[in-house]
Amino acid sequence: MRQVFLDTETTGLYPAQGHRIIEIAAVEAINRRVTNNHFHVYLNPDREIDAAAQEVHGITLEFLQDKPRFKDVVDEFLDFVADAELVIHNAPFDVGFLNSELGKIDRQNLEKTSGNIIDTLKMAKEMRPGQRNNLDALCRHFGIDNSKRTLHGALLDAELLADVYMSMTRGQESLMMDLAEESVVEQDLSLDVEARTIKVLAASPDELSAHQEYIEGLNKNGDCVWQSLEGRTQEGN
């Protein structure tokens, strides 16, 4: 199974107010193992960055002046996430911004070009109701080192999210391992049964007489297959 852990940084909070994406990061995992394959790009938003947003991620407009626009990287991005299961913390935020950018260049929404989308914030709220469930809080809860996260950065956050998601879903992996172990035990037990000596009990004279009466009763209605088979067996003996 291919999964992509995705995060973005933006100029502000609301795409409806004209805010844009300035960083996209996507980290690949195959069968729950993170690979070295990832997509990471900074983007020129062609607009100012809100001061509050810049305090969060530390990305300046000056730094972004020579970076590509979203339309320049969209094909590469969509190819990377195509048919993968997307794992995003607070998915409505990132998906909303990505769909806004896609809409500006007449492209389909992300949901139509990728596989299933998992919101780890929703998962965390269900697992830890009433508690803080931002990425830092989840890293502390699961013992994941996030000491390098002095500012929000899409690539580091996507990598941390992969660790958090693996920790959140580790019980599912353990369950599959337990089922596999139970299957091995059942197989071993069946081998032990087959290895035992089977004791054969001979029929008593009364049981043989009762069996013969039963066969003769069946034969009244026509040729009895069982009687002909017994006759062949006796001839063979």
C-alpha positions in Angstrom: 0.0 0.0 0.0 1.3 3.4 -1.0 0.7 6.4 1.4 1.8 10.0 1.1 2.1 12.2 4.2 1.4 15.8 3.1 1.7 19.2 4.6 1.6 22.8 3.4 2.5 26.3 4.6 0.5 29.3 3.5 0.4 33.1 3.5 -2.5 33.1 5.8 -5.5 31.1 7.0 -8.2 31.5 4.4 -7.9 30.8 0.7 -11.3 32.6 0.2 -9.5 35.8 1.2 -6.9 35.3 -1.5 -4.2 33.5 0.6 -1.9 31.1 -1.2 0.3 28.1 -0.7 4.0 28.9 -0.3 5.4 25.4 0.6 4.3 21.8 -0.2 5.9 18.7 1.2 4.8 15.1 0.5 6.6 12.1 2.0 6.1 8.6 0.6 5.6 5.4 2.6 5.2 1.9 1.1 3.7 -0.8 3.3 4.1 1.4 6.4 7.8 2.1 5.6 8.9 5.6 4.8 11.0 5.7 1.6 13.6 8.2 0.4 11.1 9.4 -2.2 9.5 12.8 -1.5 8.1 15.9 -3.1 9.1 19.3 -1.7 8.9 22.7 -3.2 8.6 26.4 -2.2 6.3 28.6 -4.2 6.1 32.3 -5.0 2.6 33.4 -3.9 2.6 36.8 -5.8 1.2 38.4 -2.6 2.2 39.5 0.9 2.5 37.1 3.7 0.5 37.8 6.9 2.7 38.7 9.8 1.1 36.1 12.0 1.7 33.4 9.4 5.3 34.4 9.0 5.8 34.1 12.7 4.7 30.4 12.5 6.7 29.2 9.6 9.4 31.9 9.2 9.2 32.0 5.4 9.7 35.5 3.9 8.5 36.9 0.7 12.0 37.9 -0.2 13.1 34.2 0.0 10.2 33.2 -2.3 10.8 35.8 -5.1 12.8 33.4 -7.3 10.7 30.3 -6.6 8.2 28.7 -9.1 4.5 29.3 -9.1 2.0 26.5 -8.3 1.1 26.2 -12.0 4.8 25.4 -12.8 4.9 22.4 -10.4 1.3 21.1 -10.5 1.9 18.2 -12.9 4.8 16.9 -10.9 2.8 17.2 -7.7 -0.3 15.5 -9.0 1.9 12.7 -10.4 3.5 12.2 -7.0 0.2 11.9 -5.1 -1.8 10.1 -7.8 -3.6 7.0 -6.5 -1.9 7.2 -3.1 -3.7 7.3 0.2 -3.1 10.9 1.5 -2.5 11.3 5.3 -2.8 14.9 6.4 -3.1 16.6 9.9 -6.2 18.8 9.7 -6.9 17.7 6.2 -9.7 20.3 5.5 -7.1 23.1 5.8 -4.5 21.7 3.4 -7.0 20.2 1.0 -8.9 23.5 0.9 -5.8 25.4 -0.1 -4.7 22.8 -2.6 -8.2 22.8 -4.2 -8.1 26.6 -4.3 -4.8 26.5 -6.2 -6.0 23.8 -8.5 -9.2 25.7 -9.2 -7.2 28.8 -10.2 -5.7 26.9 -13.1 -8.9 24.9 -14.0 -7.7 21.6 -12.6 -9.8 19.0 -10.8 -10.0 18.9 -7.0 -7.5 16.8 -5.2 -10.1 14.2 -4.2 -10.6 13.3 -7.8 -6.9 12.7 -8.6 -5.7 10.9 -5.5 -6.8 8.0 -3.4 -8.4 8.1 0.0 -7.7 11.1 2.4 -7.1 10.4 6.1 -7.3 13.3 8.6 -5.0 12.4 11.5 -6.4 15.3 13.6 -9.8 13.7 13.4 -8.3 10.4 14.4 -6.4 11.9 17.3 -9.6 13.6 18.6 -11.4 10.3 18.6 -8.5 8.6 20.4 -7.8 11.4 22.8 -11.0 13.4 23.4 -10.7 16.6 25.3 -6.9 16.8 24.9 -4.5 18.9 22.8 -4.0 17.0 19.5 -1.7 19.3 17.5 1.4 17.8 16.0 3.7 18.8 18.9 1.3 17.3 21.5 1.1 14.1 19.6 4.9 13.9 19.3 5.1 14.3 23.1 2.4 11.7 23.6 4.1 9.1 21.4 7.7 9.9 22.5 8.7 11.2 19.0 11.7 13.6 18.9 10.5 17.0 17.5 13.3 19.1 18.9 14.2 20.3 15.4 10.7 21.8 15.0 11.4 25.4 16.2 9.3 26.7 13.4 6.6 25.0 11.2 8.1 23.6 8.0 6.2 21.5 5.6 8.9 18.8 5.0 9.8 18.3 8.7 6.1 18.3 9.6 5.3 15.7 7.0 8.1 13.5 8.3 6.9 13.9 11.9 3.4 13.2 10.8 4.5 9.9 9.3 6.0 8.9 12.7 2.9 10.0 14.5 0.6 8.1 12.2 2.6 4.9 12.5 2.4 5.2 16.3 -1.3 5.9 16.2 -2.0 2.8 14.1 0.5 0.5 15.5 -2.3 -1.5 17.3 -3.7 -2.5 13.9 -0.3 -3.9 12.9 0.0 -5.8 16.2 -3.4 -7.3 15.7 -2.4 -8.6 12.3 0.7 -10.1 13.8 -1.3 -11.8 16.6 -3.7 -13.3 14.0 -0.7 -14.6 12.1 0.7 -16.2 15.2 -2.6 -17.8 16.1 -2.7 -19.3 12.6 0.7 -20.9 13.1 -0.3 -22.3 16.5 -3.4 -23.9 14.9 -1.3 -25.5 12.2 1.2 -26.9 14.7 -1.7 -28.5 16.7 -3.1 -30.2 13.7 0.3 -31.7 12.9 0.5 -33.1 16.5 -3.0 -34.7 16.1 -2.0 -36.4 12.9 1.2 -37.7 14.4 -0.7 -39.6 17.1 -1.5 -43.4 16.8 -5.2 -43.9 15.9 -6.9 -46.7 17.9 -9.3 -48.8 15.9 -12.2 -50.5 17.7 -13.7 -53.6 16.1 -17.6 -53.9 15.9 -19.2 -56.4 18.3 -21.3 -59.4 17.1 -24.5 -57.5 18.1 -23.4 -54.4 16.2 -22.6 -56.4 13.1 -26.0 -58.2 13.3 -27.9 -54.9 13.6 -25.9 -53.4 10.7 -26.8 -56.4 8.5 -30.5 -56.1 9.3 -30.3 -52.4 8.4 -28.7 -53.2 5.0 -31.3 -55.9 4.2 -34.0 -53.4 5.0 -32.5 -51.0 2.4 -32.3 -53.8 -0.1 -36.0 -54.4 -0.1 -36.5 -51.2 -2.1 -34.0 -52.2 -4.8 -30.4 -53.0 -5.3 -28.5 -51.8 -2.3 -25.1 -50.2 -3.2 -23.8 -50.7 0.3 -24.5 -54.5 0.1 -22.7 -54.9 -3.2 -19.8 -52.9 -1.8 -19.6 -55.1 1.3 -19.8 -58.2 -0.9 -16.8 -57.0 -3.0 -14.9 -56.3 0.3 -15.5 -59.8 1.6 -14.4 -61.3 -1.7 -11.3 -59.3 -1.6 -10.5 -60.6 1.9 
